[in-house]
Amino acid sequence: MKHMDVLYGIENPVFKDLKRDRNYVFNKLLPWLPKFIFTVGKINRMKMPVEEYLETIIKNPSLRDMISQHFFKNTPAFFALSYFSLFLDYFYPKGGVGKLSEALKNKVTECGGEIKTETKIVEVMAEKRLVTDQNNITYKYDNLIWAADLKALYKITETEGLLPEIKTKFEETKNKMLKNRGGDSVFSLFLEADEPLESFREIAHGHFFYTPSKLGLGKTNREELDNLLSNFEKVGKEQILTWLDKFTRLNTYEISIPGLKDPGLVPPGKTGLIISLLAEYDLFSKIQKAGWLDEFIAELENRILSVISDSVYPMLKDKIIARFSFSPLSIENRVGSSEGAITGWSFRKSMPVINKIQIADRSVLTPIPSIYQAGQWAYSPAGVPMSIFTGKLAADKALKRMKKLRKS
């Protein structure tokens, strides 16, 4: 958390006009740089998986589990443990998180931009600088900033006509991308409860993590799940549901009640809840292929409800008006995110993108000069701050390239 205080100790230089803001440069940036360089060295020494790091400082395996099961498998130690600092800085827009996308839409249209919704790009013709959507409509671009799934970009990009060295580099990068997979996903249960906000306010805040058991997941989410997936054809439905019992009883839940942040989001006397836990995409995928996905999701929803109503929120037992859920498959289908990942690449394999903060400016480059990448797939570890950061970096490089082209 002290390291995070250094990293976030000043406004990010990328968002400042360093040529004009001399006060910022001399009074903030230059005094901060030595601390930053010293801190980055310490951060780079904490790149081992958080599970391994915790073994060096905590003897109790249950306590290690209760900390590590907040995070994706093999999350780098610094990125994982710094989350507890970032979590304390969370704030919520009035009217719900959707207000952020509304504000972005309004700014884009105000500046003369156009947003096309329900539009999927299915081909990128790099040499001609054209993209085609699912309706076979073609768009011309000078610079393309790809802020979506990188596997999709490399699958749909046509390189015919490009210089041989660019094509070679593109194919090498493409192979790296396609060999890797998205990170862990999440299962979210959305509930409408016939119970006033006050009942929930007396118990907890509007956004918190809750672990009902002190035992920890142990091997449940590692060895046991891996065995189920490896031998899926031989495993019966009952065996999977028995595993699901343990998985839901020992897990950590992220619980959000938007109405406790903004009461205007719910009708009087009612409450909406979002209960989430980390979920393995491959399990949902295999069960879907086996033909009993709806049944599995219903069983998972019931178990989550049972665990939460038997512990932190006993008033939920008979107060649910409506419910629906979102699985890793739902995320993949809705936004095209490989393996339903919610923060980019998995930490369990090699990393196909930049993962050092001191060279983060290179994270937005692709082998094709007119195409840049941004968002959660462009840098690892990812998250909302890095998505914004890479978006700014990509925009700056695109503008710089445009200026060069105009001069030439």
N, C-alpha and C positions, 0 to 999 in steps of 0.2 A: 504494500500500500504506500510505503514511503517512496518506492521507485515510481509509482504512478503519479505521486504528487510532483515529482520532477518532470516526468514526461508531459503532464498536463499543466505544468507550472506557468506557462505563458500561452498567449494566443498563437496558434500554429502559423509559422512564417509563410507557409504556402498560401494562406489567405490574406496576407498583408502586402502592401505596395512598398517593398524594401527600398526602392530608389527615392521615394518621396517621404516616407515616414522615418526620418532620421532619429526622432525621439525613441521610437520602438527599437530601432537597431542598436543604438548606443546604451540606452538605459535598461532594456529588457533582454534583447536577443544575445548580445555579446556576453553579459554577465552570466547568462543561463547556459551557454554552450559548454563550458568546462564540466558543469554538473551533468549535462545531458550525455556527453561523451563517456564520463565515468560510469553513469547509470546504464548506458547501452552495453558496456562491457560486462556488467553484472547480469543484465538480462540475458545476454547471449550464453552465459554459463548456466542458465536455468532452462535449457531447451529440451531436457529429457522429459519423457512422459510424466504427468503429474502423479500417476500411481507409483512409479519408481522413486520419485522425489520424496513422497510422503513416507515411504518405507524407511528413509534415512533419518526422519525426525519423529515419527510416531510409531510406538510399539504395538498399540492396540489395533488389531485388524478391523474391528467394527468401526472404530473412530475413523480410521483411514477410509473405509468404504463410505461413511456418511459424508465425508468431505469430497472424495473423488467422484461419487456417483452424481454429483451436480453436473458433471462435465462429460463431453464426448470422449470416447475411448482414445487413450494416448494423447490427449490434449497437452501441449507443451506446458511445463510447470508454471512458468511465469504468466502466460496468458490465462491459465485457469485461476491461479490464486489472485491475480490482479482484478478478476471479475468482482470480487467482494468489495473492492473499492469503487469500481464503476457503478455497481448496483445502487450504492448509496446516493449517487448523483442522478438517478433516473428522475425525469419529470414528464408530465403528461399534458398534452394539449387539451384545452377546453373543447368539449364536443367529441372527444375520442381521437384515436390515432389516425383515423381516416382524414382528419382535418389537415394533416401534413401533406397528403397527396393532393388535396383540394388547393392548398396554398401553392404547391409546386405547379399545378395545372394553371392557376390564375397568373402566376409569374411568367410562365412560358408563353401563354397567349398574349399577355400584356406586352411582351418583347417581340411579338410578331411570329412566334413559333406555332407549330401545329402538332397536335397529339392525335394519333390514330389508335383507337382502342380496338380490341378484338381482332388484332392484326398480327399474324405470325409470319416472320420472315423464313422462307423455305430455301432460298438460294442467294448466295453472294457471289457476284462475278467480279473478282478483284481487279483484273486488268482493265475492264470497261468501267469500273466503279459504279456498279448497278446492284440493287437488291430487288428480289421478287417476293411478293407475299403469297399467301395461300389461295388468293383469288386471281393469281397470275397478273397482278398489277406490278409494274416495274417502277422503281424510284432511282433517280440519279443522285450521287453524293460526291462531294469533294473530299471530305473526311468522314469516316464511319467510326463512332464510338460504340463498341459492343458491351453492354452492361448486363448481359444475360449469361446463361450457361455456356462455358467455353467449349465443352465437348460439342455442343450444337453448332457453334461457329465453325469449328474445324471440320465437322462432318459436311457442312453445306457449302463450303467455300470452293469455288472453281478457280484454279490457278493457271489455266491455259493462257498463254501469251505473256506471262510474267518472265522476268529474267531467270535463267537457270539457277543462279545462286539463291535467289529469293524462294524459288520453288523447292529447292533442296532443304533450305532452312525451315520452310513451312511444313514440309513432310516430317522432318525430324521432330519439330514441336508438336505436330499433330499426333505422332506415335506416342509421345510422352503423355499428352493429355488423355488419349483414349485408353492408355494402360492403367490410369488411376481412376478413382471413383469419388463420388460426393461423400461428405462427412455424414455423421449420424443425423437422424431425422427425429421428428417429434409426433406424438399423438395427442390431440387436444379434444377435450370434451366440453361442449358449450351447453350451459344449463340455464333454464328460466325457472326461478323459484318463487312460490307464493309465500314469501316471507320478507318483512321489511329490512332495509339496509341496517337499521339499528341493531338487529340481532347479530349481524355479522361484525359490525363495528366493535361490539363489546368483546369479541374474541381475537381479532387480528386486524392488521392493516390491509389496504386494498391490493397489495402485491407482495407476496412473500413465498418462501420455500418451506415446505413441510415434509418431514420424514417421520412417519408414524411409528416406525420400529427402530430400536437402538442396535439391532443385530447387524444391519448393513446387508447389501446385496450379495457380498461374497462371490461365489462362483456362479451365481444364478444368471448374471448378465454377461458372463464370459464363457467359461468352459461348458456349462450346461446348455446354453443357447447355441454355441458353436456345434456341439454334438447333435442337437436337434436338427440344425440346418444341414449338417453333413450327412445325416442319415434320414432325411425327411421322408423318403419313400417308404422306409421301414417303420416310421414312427406313427402311432395311432393318434386319433383326435384327442382321446382321453389323456394321453401322456402330455400333449401340448397344453391342454387346459390345466393339468396339475402343475406344470411349470408356470403357467400364467398366474395361478394362485399365489405362488411364492413371489413372483416378479412384482405383482401389484401390492402385496403386503409389506415388502421390504424396501420399496423404491422411495425416491424423493420426488415430490410433486411441486410444480410451480403453479400457484393459485393466484388468479387475478380477479378482482371485483371492481370493474370500471366505475360503478356507481358510487363507491366509497371515495373516489377521486373527484367525480363530477356527478352529483345526485340527479342532474337534469337528464342523464342518460337512461334512467329507468322510470317506469310509472310508479306512482305512490303505492307503497305497501309491497312492492315486488323487488327482486334482485336478480341480476344476471351474473353468472360465474363462468370463468374459463379455467379448467383444470388440465394441466399438461404434464407429460412425462416423456423422457427420451425413448425412442422406439427404433427398432431395427427394420430397415426397408426390406431386406431379403426375406424376413419372416412373413410379412404381409404379401409380398410378391408370390412366394411359394404357396401360401394358403389360397390366394386368389386363383392360381393355376390349378389347385386341388379342388376348387369349386365350392368352398365354404367360407368365403371372406365375410359375407354379411353376418353369418352366425358368429364368427370369431369376433368381429367388431362389437356385436351386441353383448357377447360374453365379457369382453374387455371393459366396455362401458359399465356393465352391471358390477363388475368387481371394483372398478374405481369408485363408483358411487357407494358401494358397501364399505370400502376402506375409509373413505372420507366421512361418511355419515356415522360410522362406528367410532370415530375419533374426534377430529377437530370441529366438525359441524354436525352434531347429532340432530339438529332441527331439520336437516335435509330429507330425512327418511321418507316422509309422506308429503313433501311440499314441492316436488318437481312437476312443473306444468308441461314443459317441453324440453327436448334435448336433441342435439345432433353432434356429430364428431367429424374430425378431419384427420386422416391418416397420412403416412408417408406417400402412399399412392395418390391421395388427393392432392398433395403438394406438387408432386411430379406432374400430374395431369393439368393442374391449374396454371402453374408458372413455368413448366418445362425444366425444372431443376433436377439434374441427374440424381437418381437414388433418393429423391425427396429431400435432399440436403437443405438445411436452413442456414448454414454458414460456410458454403464453399467446400473445399477439398477435405477428404479424410486425412487424419494424421497417422493412419495405420500403414500407409504405403509411402513410396517416395513422393516428394513434393514437386509438381511440374511448374510451379510459379515462384516468383521471388518471395522469400520469407525472412529477409533481414531489413530492419527498419532504416538502416543507414543507406540502403540502395533502393528504397521504396519508389523513388522516381522512375526507376526502370520497369516497375511492375506493369505499367500501362502500355508498354511497347509490344508489338507483334512483329513477325517477320515481314509483314507487308506495310510499307511506309504510310499508306493512306488509311490504315485500320488501327485503331487503338482499343484497348480493353480496360474495363473499369468494373467496380462492384465487388461483390463477395468472392468471385472466382479469380480475380486478378492478383490478389495478394493473400498470403496465409501467415498467421491466423487472421480470420476475417471477422467482420462485424459491422454494425452501422457506422461507427467512426471511420473505419478504413474504407468503407464503400463510398462515403462522402469524400474522403481524402483522395482516393484514386479517381473519382469523377472530376474533381478539380484539376488534378495532375493531367488527366487525359484532355480536358478542355483547353488547358494552357498549351499543351503540346500541339493540339490541332490548330489553335490560333497562331502559334508561332510558325507552323508549317505554311499556313495560308499567307502570312506576311512574306515569307521567303519566296513562295511561288509568284506572288504579285511583283516582287522586285526583279525576279529573273526574266 
